[in-house]
Amino acid sequence: MIAKKTAVITGSTSGIGLGYARAFAEQGANIVINGLGDADEIEATRAAIEKDFGVRCTYSGANMLKPDEIAQMIEEAGDTFGSVDILINNAGIQYVSPVDEFPIEKWDAIIG
């Protein structure tokens, strides 16, 4: 049902987002991964998705705090694949601290 569709998955260079990317690719969807990390590791992840599942996979480093970069990511995905059929908004902010030391501005950014 999702074969040949295009899925853009934010926060997908690792963790749950990468799990989503691999699951959609396994079903035949082309993938746009997005997130932070080491450039070589991201390229290896992107290439592995293509090799493992026989789909096309691109990477966008768009910052989810910058609307212009988000719009450009979606536009480029549409230009590359013809359309964006699936969008998984998985990106998030992580900050680890003891609860009594957790800065309120970090809490606001995470919940925001």
Biopython code that builds the backbone (N, CA, C, O; Angstrom):
import numpy as np
from Bio.PDB.StructureBuilder import StructureBuilder

atoms = [
    (1, "MET", "N", (0.805, -1.194, 0.000)),
    (1, "MET", "CA", (0.000, 0.000, 0.000)),
    (1, "MET", "C", (0.859, 1.273, 0.000)),
    (1, "MET", "O", (0.428, 2.303, -0.520)),
    (2, "ILE", "N", (2.065, 1.214, 0.576)),
    (2, "ILE", "CA", (2.913, 2.410, 0.564)),
    (2, "ILE", "C", (4.095, 2.280, -0.391)),
    (2, "ILE", "O", (4.936, 3.176, -0.464)),
    (3, "ALA", "N", (4.163, 1.182, -1.116)),
    (3, "ALA", "CA", (5.229, 1.032, -2.107)),
    (3, "ALA", "C", (5.156, 2.187, -3.095)),
    (3, "ALA", "O", (4.076, 2.588, -3.530)),
    (4, "LYS", "N", (6.312, 2.707, -3.434)),
    (4, "LYS", "CA", (6.477, 3.811, -4.382)),
    (4, "LYS", "C", (6.005, 5.155, -3.835)),
    (4, "LYS", "O", (6.042, 6.152, -4.556)),
    (5, "LYS", "N", (5.565, 5.209, -2.588)),
    (5, "LYS", "CA", (5.225, 6.485, -1.949)),
    (5, "LYS", "C", (6.518, 7.092, -1.412)),
    (5, "LYS", "O", (7.554, 6.427, -1.369)),
    (6, "THR", "N", (6.452, 8.354, -1.005)),
    (6, "THR", "CA", (7.612, 9.025, -0.424)),
    (6, "THR", "C", (7.305, 9.429, 1.002)),
    (6, "THR", "O", (6.298, 10.083, 1.271)),
    (7, "ALA", "N", (8.182, 9.033, 1.919)),
    (7, "ALA", "CA", (8.034, 9.361, 3.335)),
    (7, "ALA", "C", (9.165, 10.280, 3.775)),
    (7, "ALA", "O", (10.340, 9.955, 3.607)),
    (8, "VAL", "N", (8.805, 11.424, 4.336)),
    (8, "VAL", "CA", (9.759, 12.332, 4.966)),
    (8, "VAL", "C", (9.631, 12.107, 6.466)),
    (8, "VAL", "O", (8.547, 12.242, 7.034)),
    (9, "ILE", "N", (10.751, 11.760, 7.103)),
    (9, "ILE", "CA", (10.722, 11.417, 8.522)),
    (9, "ILE", "C", (11.747, 12.278, 9.246)),
    (9, "ILE", "O", (12.952, 12.098, 9.070)),
    (10, "THR", "N", (11.269, 13.211, 10.056)),
    (10, "THR", "CA", (12.188, 14.070, 10.801)),
    (10, "THR", "C", (12.745, 13.299, 11.994)),
    (10, "THR", "O", (12.113, 12.380, 12.515)),
    (11, "GLY", "N", (13.933, 13.694, 12.404)),
    (11, "GLY", "CA", (14.567, 13.011, 13.534)),
    (11, "GLY", "C", (14.824, 11.545, 13.254)),
    (11, "GLY", "O", (14.621, 10.693, 14.119)),
    (12, "SER", "N", (15.272, 11.253, 12.039)),
    (12, "SER", "CA", (15.371, 9.846, 11.619)),
    (12, "SER", "C", (16.789, 9.364, 11.356)),
    (12, "SER", "O", (16.982, 8.349, 10.687)),
    (13, "THR", "N", (17.782, 10.076, 11.872)),
    (13, "THR", "CA", (19.152, 9.592, 11.700)),
    (13, "THR", "C", (19.538, 8.589, 12.776)),
    (13, "THR", "O", (20.619, 8.003, 12.724)),
    (14, "SER", "N", (18.650, 8.389, 13.758)),
    (14, "SER", "CA", (18.895, 7.399, 14.809)),
    (14, "SER", "C", (17.585, 7.121, 15.543)),
    (14, "SER", "O", (16.566, 7.764, 15.293)),
    (15, "GLY", "N", (17.634, 6.168, 16.437)),
    (15, "GLY", "CA", (16.523, 5.906, 17.344)),
    (15, "GLY", "C", (15.212, 5.525, 16.677)),
    (15, "GLY", "O", (15.186, 4.843, 15.652)),
    (16, "ILE", "N", (14.125, 5.984, 17.288)),
    (16, "ILE", "CA", (12.783, 5.653, 16.808)),
    (16, "ILE", "C", (12.576, 6.134, 15.381)),
    (16, "ILE", "O", (11.986, 5.421, 14.569)),
    (17, "GLY", "N", (13.054, 7.332, 15.062)),
    (17, "GLY", "CA", (12.892, 7.864, 13.712)),
    (17, "GLY", "C", (13.548, 6.987, 12.665)),
    (17, "GLY", "O", (12.985, 6.769, 11.592)),
    (18, "LEU", "N", (14.740, 6.480, 12.968)),
    (18, "LEU", "CA", (15.406, 5.565, 12.042)),
    (18, "LEU", "C", (14.608, 4.274, 11.924)),
    (18, "LEU", "O", (14.530, 3.687, 10.845)),
    (19, "GLY", "N", (14.023, 3.836, 13.017)),
    (19, "GLY", "CA", (13.154, 2.660, 12.964)),
    (19, "GLY", "C", (11.980, 2.878, 12.024)),
    (19, "GLY", "O", (11.636, 1.992, 11.241)),
    (20, "TYR", "N", (11.358, 4.060, 12.097)),
    (20, "TYR", "CA", (10.285, 4.396, 11.158)),
    (20, "TYR", "C", (10.796, 4.351, 9.720)),
    (20, "TYR", "O", (10.160, 3.765, 8.844)),
    (21, "ALA", "N", (11.951, 4.977, 9.485)),
    (21, "ALA", "CA", (12.501, 5.036, 8.128)),
    (21, "ALA", "C", (12.725, 3.638, 7.567)),
    (21, "ALA", "O", (12.360, 3.356, 6.425)),
    (22, "ARG", "N", (13.315, 2.778, 8.358)),
    (22, "ARG", "CA", (13.580, 1.413, 7.895)),
    (22, "ARG", "C", (12.272, 0.638, 7.685)),
    (22, "ARG", "O", (12.167, -0.147, 6.742)),
    (23, "ALA", "N", (11.286, 0.849, 8.545)),
    (23, "ALA", "CA", (10.005, 0.147, 8.396)),
    (23, "ALA", "C", (9.278, 0.583, 7.124)),
    (23, "ALA", "O", (8.735, -0.256, 6.405)),
    (24, "PHE", "N", (9.264, 1.880, 6.842)),
    (24, "PHE", "CA", (8.629, 2.356, 5.615)),
    (24, "PHE", "C", (9.402, 1.883, 4.390)),
    (24, "PHE", "O", (8.799, 1.494, 3.389)),
    (25, "ALA", "N", (10.737, 1.914, 4.461)),
    (25, "ALA", "CA", (11.555, 1.434, 3.343)),
    (25, "ALA", "C", (11.314, -0.046, 3.092)),
    (25, "ALA", "O", (11.269, -0.480, 1.941)),
    (26, "GLU", "N", (11.161, -0.819, 4.150)),
    (26, "GLU", "CA", (10.894, -2.249, 4.009)),
    (26, "GLU", "C", (9.594, -2.497, 3.242)),
    (26, "GLU", "O", (9.444, -3.518, 2.572)),
    (27, "GLN", "N", (8.667, -1.562, 3.346)),
    (27, "GLN", "CA", (7.389, -1.672, 2.632)),
    (27, "GLN", "C", (7.449, -1.059, 1.233)),
    (27, "GLN", "O", (6.447, -1.044, 0.519)),
    (28, "GLY", "N", (8.636, -0.549, 0.836)),
    (28, "GLY", "CA", (8.828, -0.056, -0.519)),
    (28, "GLY", "C", (8.723, 1.436, -0.708)),
    (28, "GLY", "O", (8.716, 1.908, -1.845)),
    (29, "ALA", "N", (8.639, 2.200, 0.371)),
    (29, "ALA", "CA", (8.569, 3.656, 0.252)),
    (29, "ALA", "C", (9.962, 4.244, 0.078)),
    (29, "ALA", "O", (10.928, 3.767, 0.673)),
    (30, "ASN", "N", (10.054, 5.286, -0.747)),
    (30, "ASN", "CA", (11.271, 6.082, -0.806)),
    (30, "ASN", "C", (11.309, 6.950, 0.446)),
    (30, "ASN", "O", (10.266, 7.321, 0.985)),
    (31, "ILE", "N", (12.514, 7.269, 0.904)),
    (31, "ILE", "CA", (12.676, 7.881, 2.219)),
    (31, "ILE", "C", (13.520, 9.148, 2.148)),
    (31, "ILE", "O", (14.515, 9.212, 1.426)),
    (32, "VAL", "N", (13.100, 10.157, 2.913)),
    (32, "VAL", "CA", (13.953, 11.304, 3.214)),
    (32, "VAL", "C", (14.225, 11.235, 4.709)),
    (32, "VAL", "O", (13.320, 11.396, 5.528)),
    (33, "ILE", "N", (15.505, 10.990, 5.057)),
    (33, "ILE", "CA", (15.877, 11.025, 6.465)),
    (33, "ILE", "C", (16.322, 12.439, 6.814)),
    (33, "ILE", "O", (16.786, 13.190, 5.957)),
    (34, "ASN", "N", (16.172, 12.785, 8.081)),
    (34, "ASN", "CA", (16.495, 14.128, 8.552)),
    (34, "ASN", "C", (16.941, 14.017, 10.000)),
    (34, "ASN", "O", (16.386, 13.241, 10.779)),
    (35, "GLY", "N", (17.941, 14.799, 10.345)),
    (35, "GLY", "CA", (18.365, 14.813, 11.737)),
    (35, "GLY", "C", (19.797, 15.272, 11.874)),
    (35, "GLY", "O", (20.421, 15.751, 10.927)),
    (36, "LEU", "N", (20.292, 15.110, 13.074)),
    (36, "LEU", "CA", (21.642, 15.535, 13.414)),
    (36, "LEU", "C", (22.554, 14.330, 13.534)),
    (36, "LEU", "O", (22.094, 13.198, 13.684)),
    (37, "GLY", "N", (23.854, 14.587, 13.466)),
    (37, "GLY", "CA", (24.819, 13.517, 13.665)),
    (37, "GLY", "C", (26.047, 13.697, 12.807)),
    (37, "GLY", "O", (26.191, 14.680, 12.081)),
    (38, "ASP", "N", (26.923, 12.728, 12.908)),
    (38, "ASP", "CA", (28.155, 12.702, 12.135)),
    (38, "ASP", "C", (27.832, 12.470, 10.659)),
    (38, "ASP", "O", (27.088, 11.550, 10.322)),
    (39, "ALA", "N", (28.390, 13.301, 9.784)),
    (39, "ALA", "CA", (28.073, 13.229, 8.354)),
    (39, "ALA", "C", (28.378, 11.861, 7.758)),
    (39, "ALA", "O", (27.595, 11.355, 6.953)),
    (40, "ASP", "N", (29.498, 11.254, 8.136)),
    (40, "ASP", "CA", (29.846, 9.938, 7.596)),
    (40, "ASP", "C", (28.864, 8.865, 8.070)),
    (40, "ASP", "O", (28.493, 7.976, 7.303)),
    (41, "GLU", "N", (28.451, 8.949, 9.321)),
    (41, "GLU", "CA", (27.481, 7.982, 9.841)),
    (41, "GLU", "C", (26.117, 8.150, 9.176)),
    (41, "GLU", "O", (25.441, 7.168, 8.870)),
    (42, "ILE", "N", (25.721, 9.399, 8.955)),
    (42, "ILE", "CA", (24.444, 9.644, 8.276)),
    (42, "ILE", "C", (24.491, 9.101, 6.859)),
    (42, "ILE", "O", (23.530, 8.480, 6.406)),
    (43, "GLU", "N", (25.589, 9.322, 6.153)),
    (43, "GLU", "CA", (25.705, 8.796, 4.790)),
    (43, "GLU", "C", (25.669, 7.277, 4.790)),
    (43, "GLU", "O", (25.047, 6.672, 3.916)),
    (44, "ALA", "N", (26.327, 6.656, 5.756)),
    (44, "ALA", "CA", (26.293, 5.193, 5.847)),
    (44, "ALA", "C", (24.868, 4.703, 6.110)),
    (44, "ALA", "O", (24.445, 3.694, 5.545)),
    (45, "THR", "N", (24.139, 5.401, 6.950)),
    (45, "THR", "CA", (22.742, 5.048, 7.235)),
    (45, "THR", "C", (21.892, 5.182, 5.980)),
    (45, "THR", "O", (21.115, 4.286, 5.651)),
    (46, "ARG", "N", (22.044, 6.310, 5.277)),
    (46, "ARG", "CA", (21.291, 6.553, 4.049)),
    (46, "ARG", "C", (21.566, 5.462, 3.022)),
    (46, "ARG", "O", (20.639, 4.901, 2.437)),
    (47, "ALA", "N", (22.842, 5.164, 2.808)),
    (47, "ALA", "CA", (23.230, 4.146, 1.827)),
    (47, "ALA", "C", (22.721, 2.764, 2.231)),
    (47, "ALA", "O", (22.314, 1.979, 1.374)),
    (48, "ALA", "N", (22.742, 2.464, 3.526)),
    (48, "ALA", "CA", (22.260, 1.158, 4.000)),
    (48, "ALA", "C", (20.773, 0.988, 3.738)),
    (48, "ALA", "O", (20.332, -0.104, 3.381)),
    (49, "ILE", "N", (19.995, 2.044, 3.910)),
    (49, "ILE", "CA", (18.558, 1.958, 3.622)),
    (49, "ILE", "C", (18.348, 1.625, 2.151)),
    (49, "ILE", "O", (17.537, 0.762, 1.816)),
    (50, "GLU", "N", (19.077, 2.307, 1.274)),
    (50, "GLU", "CA", (18.941, 2.006, -0.158)),
    (50, "GLU", "C", (19.336, 0.564, -0.457)),
    (50, "GLU", "O", (18.620, -0.148, -1.161)),
    (51, "LYS", "N", (20.475, 0.138, 0.077)),
    (51, "LYS", "CA", (20.988, -1.210, -0.195)),
    (51, "LYS", "C", (20.091, -2.288, 0.402)),
    (51, "LYS", "O", (19.779, -3.277, -0.261)),
    (52, "ASP", "N", (19.679, -2.099, 1.642)),
    (52, "ASP", "CA", (18.910, -3.129, 2.343)),
    (52, "ASP", "C", (17.507, -3.315, 1.782)),
    (52, "ASP", "O", (16.964, -4.419, 1.817)),
    (53, "PHE", "N", (16.912, -2.230, 1.261)),
    (53, "PHE", "CA", (15.503, -2.297, 0.885)),
    (53, "PHE", "C", (15.223, -1.993, -0.585)),
    (53, "PHE", "O", (14.078, -2.097, -1.024)),
    (54, "GLY", "N", (16.251, -1.617, -1.355)),
    (54, "GLY", "CA", (16.061, -1.368, -2.779)),
    (54, "GLY", "C", (15.184, -0.165, -3.086)),
    (54, "GLY", "O", (14.489, -0.139, -4.102)),
    (55, "VAL", "N", (15.216, 0.838, -2.200)),
    (55, "VAL", "CA", (14.463, 2.069, -2.409)),
    (55, "VAL", "C", (15.446, 3.222, -2.530)),
    (55, "VAL", "O", (16.646, 3.051, -2.311)),
    (56, "ARG", "N", (14.936, 4.388, -2.876)),
    (56, "ARG", "CA", (15.775, 5.584, -2.884)),
    (56, "ARG", "C", (15.665, 6.260, -1.523)),
    (56, "ARG", "O", (14.598, 6.288, -0.909)),
    (57, "CYS", "N", (16.783, 6.798, -1.070)),
    (57, "CYS", "CA", (16.816, 7.476, 0.227)),
    (57, "CYS", "C", (17.728, 8.693, 0.116)),
    (57, "CYS", "O", (18.870, 8.588, -0.331)),
    (58, "THR", "N", (17.216, 9.837, 0.525)),
    (58, "THR", "CA", (18.018, 11.057, 0.558)),
    (58, "THR", "C", (18.085, 11.566, 1.994)),
    (58, "THR", "O", (17.341, 11.121, 2.868)),
    (59, "TYR", "N", (18.995, 12.509, 2.212)),
    (59, "TYR", "CA", (19.161, 13.112, 3.532)),
    (59, "TYR", "C", (18.955, 14.608, 3.436)),
    (59, "TYR", "O", (19.434, 15.246, 2.499)),
    (60, "SER", "N", (18.250, 15.168, 4.395)),
    (60, "SER", "CA", (18.130, 16.612, 4.548)),
    (60, "SER", "C", (18.580, 16.981, 5.954)),
    (60, "SER", "O", (18.141, 16.383, 6.937)),
    (61, "GLY", "N", (19.445, 17.956, 6.036)),
    (61, "GLY", "CA", (19.897, 18.444, 7.333)),
    (61, "GLY", "C", (19.065, 19.609, 7.846)),
    (61, "GLY", "O", (19.520, 20.354, 8.714)),
    (62, "ALA", "N", (17.858, 19.778, 7.327)),
    (62, "ALA", "CA", (17.005, 20.903, 7.718)),
    (62, "ALA", "C", (16.836, 20.971, 9.234)),
    (62, "ALA", "O", (16.597, 19.962, 9.896)),
    (63, "ASN", "N", (16.964, 22.169, 9.757)),
    (63, "ASN", "CA", (16.776, 22.432, 11.183)),
    (63, "ASN", "C", (15.285, 22.637, 11.435)),
    (63, "ASN", "O", (14.681, 23.533, 10.845)),
    (64, "MET", "N", (14.692, 21.834, 12.289)),
    (64, "MET", "CA", (13.258, 21.895, 12.536)),
    (64, "MET", "C", (12.826, 23.138, 13.308)),
    (64, "MET", "O", (11.630, 23.351, 13.511)),
    (65, "LEU", "N", (13.772, 23.953, 13.736)),
    (65, "LEU", "CA", (13.453, 25.232, 14.362)),
    (65, "LEU", "C", (13.398, 26.364, 13.345)),
    (65, "LEU", "O", (13.088, 27.501, 13.699)),
    (66, "LYS", "N", (13.699, 26.057, 12.069)),
    (66, "LYS", "CA", (13.769, 27.086, 11.029)),
    (66, "LYS", "C", (12.764, 26.776, 9.916)),
    (66, "LYS", "O", (13.012, 25.910, 9.077)),
    (67, "PRO", "N", (11.629, 27.484, 9.909)),
    (67, "PRO", "CA", (10.579, 27.203, 8.922)),
    (67, "PRO", "C", (11.052, 27.223, 7.471)),
    (67, "PRO", "O", (10.588, 26.418, 6.664)),
    (68, "ASP", "N", (11.962, 28.124, 7.128)),
    (68, "ASP", "CA", (12.455, 28.167, 5.749)),
    (68, "ASP", "C", (13.180, 26.877, 5.374)),
    (68, "ASP", "O", (13.050, 26.399, 4.247)),
    (69, "GLU", "N", (13.938, 26.315, 6.304)),
    (69, "GLU", "CA", (14.642, 25.060, 6.032)),
    (69, "GLU", "C", (13.666, 23.895, 5.920)),
    (69, "GLU", "O", (13.867, 22.989, 5.112)),
    (70, "ILE", "N", (12.618, 23.915, 6.722)),
    (70, "ILE", "CA", (11.595, 22.870, 6.639)),
    (70, "ILE", "C", (10.916, 22.924, 5.277)),
    (70, "ILE", "O", (10.753, 21.896, 4.619)),
    (71, "ALA", "N", (10.522, 24.119, 4.855)),
    (71, "ALA", "CA", (9.870, 24.278, 3.551)),
    (71, "ALA", "C", (10.785, 23.814, 2.425)),
    (71, "ALA", "O", (10.334, 23.162, 1.484)),
    (72, "GLN", "N", (12.068, 24.148, 2.520)),
    (72, "GLN", "CA", (13.023, 23.725, 1.497)),
    (72, "GLN", "C", (13.160, 22.204, 1.476)),
    (72, "GLN", "O", (13.256, 21.612, 0.401)),
    (73, "MET", "N", (13.171, 21.565, 2.642)),
    (73, "MET", "CA", (13.265, 20.105, 2.708)),
    (73, "MET", "C", (12.079, 19.462, 1.984)),
    (73, "MET", "O", (12.260, 18.531, 1.200)),
    (74, "ILE", "N", (10.878, 19.953, 2.247)),
    (74, "ILE", "CA", (9.684, 19.390, 1.615)),
    (74, "ILE", "C", (9.700, 19.653, 0.111)),
    (74, "ILE", "O", (9.359, 18.772, -0.678)),
    (75, "GLU", "N", (10.094, 20.855, -0.282)),
    (75, "GLU", "CA", (10.173, 21.178, -1.711)),
    (75, "GLU", "C", (11.185, 20.279, -2.421)),
    (75, "GLU", "O", (10.901, 19.760, -3.501)),
    (76, "GLU", "N", (12.350, 20.095, -1.828)),
    (76, "GLU", "CA", (13.373, 19.239, -2.434)),
    (76, "GLU", "C", (12.909, 17.788, -2.509)),
    (76, "GLU", "O", (13.193, 17.098, -3.488)),
    (77, "ALA", "N", (12.207, 17.324, -1.494)),
    (77, "ALA", "CA", (11.673, 15.957, -1.529)),
    (77, "ALA", "C", (10.683, 15.810, -2.675)),
    (77, "ALA", "O", (10.711, 14.814, -3.398)),
    (78, "GLY", "N", (9.812, 16.791, -2.843)),
    (78, "GLY", "CA", (8.860, 16.759, -3.952)),
    (78, "GLY", "C", (9.551, 16.801, -5.300)),
    (78, "GLY", "O", (9.162, 16.087, -6.224)),
    (79, "ASP", "N", (10.578, 17.636, -5.416)),
    (79, "ASP", "CA", (11.333, 17.714, -6.672)),
    (79, "ASP", "C", (12.036, 16.396, -6.973)),
    (79, "ASP", "O", (12.077, 15.965, -8.125)),
    (80, "THR", "N", (12.584, 15.758, -5.955)),
    (80, "THR", "CA", (13.335, 14.516, -6.136)),
    (80, "THR", "C", (12.427, 13.334, -6.430)),
    (80, "THR", "O", (12.719, 12.532, -7.317)),
    (81, "PHE", "N", (11.336, 13.220, -5.695)),
    (81, "PHE", "CA", (10.496, 12.018, -5.766)),
    (81, "PHE", "C", (9.145, 12.238, -6.443)),
    (81, "PHE", "O", (8.418, 11.274, -6.681)),
    (82, "GLY", "N", (8.798, 13.477, -6.755)),
    (82, "GLY", "CA", (7.525, 13.751, -7.416)),
    (82, "GLY", "C", (6.418, 14.175, -6.474)),
    (82, "GLY", "O", (5.508, 14.900, -6.874)),
    (83, "SER", "N", (6.482, 13.737, -5.238)),
    (83, "SER", "CA", (5.490, 14.128, -4.232)),
    (83, "SER", "C", (5.995, 13.721, -2.855)),
    (83, "SER", "O", (6.926, 12.926, -2.724)),
    (84, "VAL", "N", (5.365, 14.282, -1.841)),
    (84, "VAL", "CA", (5.558, 13.821, -0.466)),
    (84, "VAL", "C", (4.217, 13.258, -0.031)),
    (84, "VAL", "O", (3.228, 13.984, 0.068)),
    (85, "ASP", "N", (4.193, 11.969, 0.226)),
    (85, "ASP", "CA", (2.944, 11.289, 0.550)),
    (85, "ASP", "C", (2.764, 11.063, 2.045)),
    (85, "ASP", "O", (1.637, 10.981, 2.534)),
    (86, "ILE", "N", (3.866, 10.963, 2.764)),
    (86, "ILE", "CA", (3.835, 10.631, 4.188)),
    (86, "ILE", "C", (4.809, 11.557, 4.909)),
    (86, "ILE", "O", (5.948, 11.732, 4.475)),
    (87, "LEU", "N", (4.354, 12.149, 6.011)),
    (87, "LEU", "CA", (5.224, 12.982, 6.841)),
    (87, "LEU", "C", (5.127, 12.491, 8.279)),
    (87, "LEU", "O", (4.047, 12.467, 8.868)),
    (88, "ILE", "N", (6.266, 12.103, 8.832)),
    (88, "ILE", "CA", (6.339, 11.686, 10.231)),
    (88, "ILE", "C", (7.137, 12.754, 10.981)),
    (88, "ILE", "O", (8.342, 12.898, 10.773)),
    (89, "ASN", "N", (6.462, 13.494, 11.847)),
    (89, "ASN", "CA", (7.106, 14.539, 12.646)),
    (89, "ASN", "C", (7.647, 13.912, 13.929)),
    (89, "ASN", "O", (6.970, 13.882, 14.957)),
    (90, "ASN", "N", (8.871, 13.416, 13.849)),
    (90, "ASN", "CA", (9.466, 12.670, 14.950)),
    (90, "ASN", "C", (10.568, 13.444, 15.674)),
    (90, "ASN", "O", (10.969, 13.057, 16.771)),
    (91, "ALA", "N", (11.062, 14.527, 15.080)),
    (91, "ALA", "CA", (12.186, 15.259, 15.674)),
    (91, "ALA", "C", (11.816, 15.803, 17.044)),
    (91, "ALA", "O", (10.674, 16.191, 17.290)),
    (92, "GLY", "N", (12.786, 15.824, 17.914)),
    (92, "GLY", "CA", (12.551, 16.349, 19.251)),
    (92, "GLY", "C", (13.835, 16.862, 19.865)),
    (92, "GLY", "O", (14.924, 16.693, 19.316)),
    (93, "ILE", "N", (13.685, 17.479, 20.997)),
    (93, "ILE", "CA", (14.812, 18.030, 21.736)),
    (93, "ILE", "C", (15.034, 17.158, 22.964)),
    (93, "ILE", "O", (14.081, 16.754, 23.631)),
    (94, "GLN", "N", (16.280, 16.877, 23.252)),
    (94, "GLN", "CA", (16.589, 16.103, 24.450)),
    (94, "GLN", "C", (17.523, 16.910, 25.335)),
    (94, "GLN", "O", (18.489, 17.507, 24.859)),
    (95, "TYR", "N", (17.232, 16.923, 26.600)),
    (95, "TYR", "CA", (18.104, 17.550, 27.587)),
    (95, "TYR", "C", (18.026, 16.705, 28.847)),
    (95, "TYR", "O", (16.935, 16.425, 29.343)),
    (96, "VAL", "N", (19.159, 16.304, 29.357)),
    (96, "VAL", "CA", (19.192, 15.422, 30.522)),
    (96, "VAL", "C", (19.761, 16.191, 31.711)),
    (96, "VAL", "O", (20.834, 16.789, 31.629)),
    (97, "SER", "N", (19.022, 16.162, 32.812)),
    (97, "SER", "CA", (19.436, 16.860, 34.020)),
    (97, "SER", "C", (18.610, 16.343, 35.192)),
    (97, "SER", "O", (17.479, 15.896, 35.002)),
    (98, "PRO", "N", (19.163, 16.398, 36.401)),
    (98, "PRO", "CA", (18.321, 16.094, 37.557)),
    (98, "PRO", "C", (17.131, 17.061, 37.586)),
    (98, "PRO", "O", (17.276, 18.233, 37.239)),
    (99, "VAL", "N", (15.978, 16.579, 37.994)),
    (99, "VAL", "CA", (14.760, 17.378, 37.929)),
    (99, "VAL", "C", (14.886, 18.698, 38.688)),
    (99, "VAL", "O", (14.336, 19.709, 38.254)),
    (100, "ASP", "N", (15.588, 18.703, 39.790)),
    (100, "ASP", "CA", (15.712, 19.937, 40.569)),
    (100, "ASP", "C", (16.709, 20.928, 39.968)),
    (100, "ASP", "O", (16.837, 22.050, 40.457)),
    (101, "GLU", "N", (17.417, 20.519, 38.909)),
    (101, "GLU", "CA", (18.362, 21.403, 38.227)),
    (101, "GLU", "C", (17.939, 21.691, 36.789)),
    (101, "GLU", "O", (18.668, 22.346, 36.044)),
    (102, "PHE", "N", (16.773, 21.209, 36.404)),
    (102, "PHE", "CA", (16.325, 21.322, 35.013)),
    (102, "PHE", "C", (15.947, 22.775, 34.708)),
    (102, "PHE", "O", (15.025, 23.308, 35.326)),
    (103, "PRO", "N", (16.643, 23.429, 33.764)),
    (103, "PRO", "CA", (16.356, 24.838, 33.459)),
    (103, "PRO", "C", (14.957, 25.004, 32.841)),
    (103, "PRO", "O", (14.567, 24.240, 31.959)),
    (104, "ILE", "N", (14.231, 25.985, 33.303)),
    (104, "ILE", "CA", (12.870, 26.218, 32.818)),
    (104, "ILE", "C", (12.849, 26.503, 31.317)),
    (104, "ILE", "O", (11.907, 26.107, 30.630)),
    (105, "GLU", "N", (13.873, 27.185, 30.797)),
    (105, "GLU", "CA", (13.900, 27.480, 29.359)),
    (105, "GLU", "C", (14.059, 26.198, 28.531)),
    (105, "GLU", "O", (13.543, 26.117, 27.416)),
    (106, "LYS", "N", (14.761, 25.208, 29.063)),
    (106, "LYS", "CA", (14.863, 23.914, 28.368)),
    (106, "LYS", "C", (13.508, 23.204, 28.396)),
    (106, "LYS", "O", (13.088, 22.626, 27.393)),
    (107, "TRP", "N", (12.832, 23.248, 29.533)),
    (107, "TRP", "CA", (11.502, 22.646, 29.652)),
    (107, "TRP", "C", (10.550, 23.282, 28.635)),
    (107, "TRP", "O", (9.818, 22.578, 27.940)),
    (108, "ASP", "N", (10.565, 24.615, 28.552)),
    (108, "ASP", "CA", (9.698, 25.317, 27.608)),
    (108, "ASP", "C", (10.018, 24.930, 26.165)),
    (108, "ASP", "O", (9.110, 24.774, 25.350)),
    (109, "ALA", "N", (11.310, 24.775, 25.845)),
    (109, "ALA", "CA", (11.699, 24.394, 24.482)),
    (109, "ALA", "C", (11.245, 22.979, 24.155)),
    (109, "ALA", "O", (10.805, 22.716, 23.036)),
    (110, "ILE", "N", (11.342, 22.078, 25.102)),
    (110, "ILE", "CA", (10.956, 20.685, 24.867)),
    (110, "ILE", "C", (9.448, 20.560, 24.727)),
    (110, "ILE", "O", (8.971, 19.898, 23.805)),
    (111, "ILE", "N", (8.704, 21.168, 25.603)),
    (111, "ILE", "CA", (7.247, 21.070, 25.592)),
    (111, "ILE", "C", (6.639, 21.996, 24.551)),
    (111, "ILE", "O", (5.611, 21.685, 23.951)),
    (112, "GLY", "N", (7.281, 23.128, 24.345)),
    (112, "GLY", "CA", (6.944, 24.229, 23.521)),
    (112, "GLY", "C", (5.979, 24.201, 22.494)),
    (112, "GLY", "O", (5.756, 25.212, 21.829)),
]
sb = StructureBuilder()
sb.init_structure("model")
sb.init_model(0)
sb.init_chain("A")
sb.init_seg("    ")
for serial, (resi, resn, name, xyz) in enumerate(atoms, 1):
    if name == "N":
        sb.init_residue(resn, " ", resi, " ")
    sb.init_atom(name, np.array(xyz, "f"), 0.0, 1.0, " ", f" {name:<3s}", serial, name[0])
structure = sb.get_structure()
